[in-house]
């Protein structure tokens, strides 16, 4: 009986200590690891949200871009980092495609991380270099069929949202455009604008400056219907019936991070995403907030993990 009381007292004391720690958090700068280069959607969302977090909590949230290997280098760094709330990762759904593409990863995608909350819905836009003689998705499909294996498209890395969106387009239209992975969305879009590539289903935020300068031609968006921000750009589904592809960008911490810290981060991030300026900036790039509780996100992660496994098998996507 005495042992049980001691254990109960210890558990209560530990819980109260964790709650107190969370209430005072953060007491020093927090590192936000983005496992992608600057310029892509992950980088854009991470900087917008955590700049607001810095202002909100009076402590620095320092962005640390660690791109490479489709986000696995940065993810491995976070998985092996201290689980104290002072290392956060901002990653896309590539995080749950990677285990289905790589033969072996140095971490377990579902067990070694805790999802804090999705930050934004991720949508894409099929864009081509202006020299390509196509103006619609149907035109693009027709050209790809006429020149199998000759059109080259870029992505932000194997298994990334950008890769999967085009892989699905290839599958549904029975075309065979060739995939060239880059280390991030920013470098891939620059390569497309310079003429090294011919097409890409890029994240929308990464191509807006190039659309404004007429350096890229938009053909369609990956959402099921047209977007209010771009009413004159058709949905890809208008050329390929039934096509739709969306994903997320989210915040993660190492799995052993105390629950009170995870819950505090969840609450503060959701508050930051409700700020009018954050809503305005993210909305202008079709990066609409996608808040969830940690428990809700855990369910979504497992469901998406299974969904991407099926998609990768169906498309034949692989590390190249």
MOJO-V375552 format. One record per residue. N is the residue number from 1. RES is the residue in one letter. PSI is psi in whole degrees, -180 to 180 (* if undefined). Layout:
BEGIN
((N	RES	PSI) (N	RES	PSI))
END
This chain:
BEGIN
((1	X	-44) (2	X	-38) (3	X	-41) (4	X	-42) (5	X	-38) (6	X	-42) (7	X	-42) (8	X	-45) (9	X	-40) (10	X	-44) (11	X	-43) (12	X	-44) (13	X	-43) (14	X	-40) (15	X	-46) (16	X	-39) (17	X	-41) (18	X	-41) (19	X	-44) (20	X	-42) (21	X	-44) (22	X	-37) (23	X	-32) (24	X	-14) (25	X	139) (26	X	147) (27	X	2) (28	X	169) (29	X	146) (30	X	134) (31	X	128) (32	X	103) (33	X	123) (34	X	110) (35	X	36) (36	X	157) (37	X	172) (38	X	154) (39	X	-20) (40	X	179) (41	X	-39) (42	X	-44) (43	X	-43) (44	X	-50) (45	X	-45) (46	X	-44) (47	X	-40) (48	X	-51) (49	X	-45) (50	X	-16) (51	X	-42) (52	X	-37) (53	X	-39) (54	X	-45) (55	X	-37) (56	X	-41) (57	X	-4) (58	X	26) (59	X	148) (60	X	136) (61	X	103) (62	X	122) (63	X	132) (64	X	97) (65	X	122) (66	X	73) (67	X	163) (68	X	145) (69	X	47) (70	X	35) (71	X	-4) (72	X	-27) (73	X	-49) (74	X	-39) (75	X	-40) (76	X	-40) (77	X	-43) (78	X	-42) (79	X	-34) (80	X	4) (81	X	172) (82	X	135) (83	X	64) (84	X	9) (85	X	-4) (86	X	9) (87	X	118) (88	X	148) (89	X	136) (90	X	115) (91	X	155) (92	X	-177) (93	X	-8) (94	X	-25) (95	X	-34) (96	X	-2) (97	X	-30) (98	X	-42) (99	X	-17) (100	X	-8) (101	X	-38) (102	X	141) (103	X	-35) (104	X	137) (105	X	152) (106	X	10) (107	X	165) (108	X	119) (109	X	-43) (110	X	-33) (111	X	-29) (112	X	1) (113	X	152) (114	X	126) (115	X	123) (116	X	-54) (117	X	148) (118	X	148) (119	X	-40) (120	X	150) (121	X	138) (122	X	120) (123	X	161) (124	X	173) (125	X	129) (126	X	116) (127	X	151) (128	X	162) (129	X	140) (130	X	-21) (131	X	-17) (132	X	128) (133	X	60) (134	X	146) (135	X	-10) (136	X	168) (137	X	-41) (138	X	-41) (139	X	-44) (140	X	-45) (141	X	-43) (142	X	-42) (143	X	-41) (144	X	-36) (145	X	-36) (146	X	-24) (147	X	65) (148	X	130) (149	X	8) (150	X	-23) (151	X	136) (152	X	127) (153	X	151) (154	X	166) (155	X	172) (156	X	8) (157	X	157) (158	X	130) (159	X	-3) (160	X	165) (161	X	-44) (162	X	-42) (163	X	-49) (164	X	-36) (165	X	-41) (166	X	-33) (167	X	-40) (168	X	-40) (169	X	-45) (170	X	-44) (171	X	-48) (172	X	-24) (173	X	-1) (174	X	47) (175	X	170) (176	X	58) (177	X	150) (178	X	133) (179	X	132) (180	X	108) (181	X	143) (182	X	178) (183	X	0) (184	X	166) (185	X	-39) (186	X	-55) (187	X	-35) (188	X	-42) (189	X	-40) (190	X	-42) (191	X	-38) (192	X	-46) (193	X	-29) (194	X	-6) (195	X	4) (196	X	-28) (197	X	171) (198	X	-23) (199	X	167) (200	X	140) (201	X	74) (202	X	155) (203	X	142) (204	X	-42) (205	X	-31) (206	X	-16) (207	X	-8) (208	X	-48) (209	X	-32) (210	X	-30) (211	X	-42) (212	X	-30) (213	X	9) (214	X	31) (215	X	-12) (216	X	152) (217	X	124) (218	X	138) (219	X	-34) (220	X	160) (221	X	155) (222	X	-6) (223	X	163) (224	X	-31) (225	X	172) (226	X	153) (227	X	145) (228	X	-29) (229	X	-24) (230	X	66) (231	X	-20) (232	X	-4) (233	X	121) (234	X	161) (235	X	147) (236	X	-30) (237	X	-18) (238	X	-19) (239	X	-28) (240	X	91) (241	X	132) (242	X	-9) (243	X	135) (244	X	136) (245	X	122) (246	X	157) (247	X	-152) (248	X	162) (249	X	134) (250	X	166) (251	X	135) (252	X	159) (253	X	163) (254	X	147) (255	X	-32) (256	X	6) (257	X	130) (258	X	140) (259	X	-42) (260	X	-34) (261	X	-43) (262	X	-45) (263	X	-38) (264	X	-44) (265	X	-43) (266	X	-47) (267	X	-42) (268	X	-37) (269	X	-43) (270	X	-37) (271	X	-43) (272	X	-40) (273	X	-14) (274	X	-7) (275	X	134) (276	X	-40) (277	X	-39) (278	X	-45) (279	X	-41) (280	X	-49) (281	X	-47) (282	X	-39) (283	X	-35) (284	X	-20) (285	X	18) (286	X	30) (287	X	67) (288	X	138) (289	X	149) (290	X	59) (291	X	144) (292	X	160) (293	X	161) (294	X	-38) (295	X	-43) (296	X	-41) (297	X	-35) (298	X	-40) (299	X	-44) (300	X	-41) (301	X	-47) (302	X	-42) (303	X	-43) (304	X	-35) (305	X	-46) (306	X	-38) (307	X	-45) (308	X	-31) (309	X	-44) (310	X	-42) (311	X	-43) (312	X	-40) (313	X	-40) (314	X	-38) (315	X	-19) (316	X	16) (317	X	143) (318	X	167) (319	X	129) (320	X	*))
END
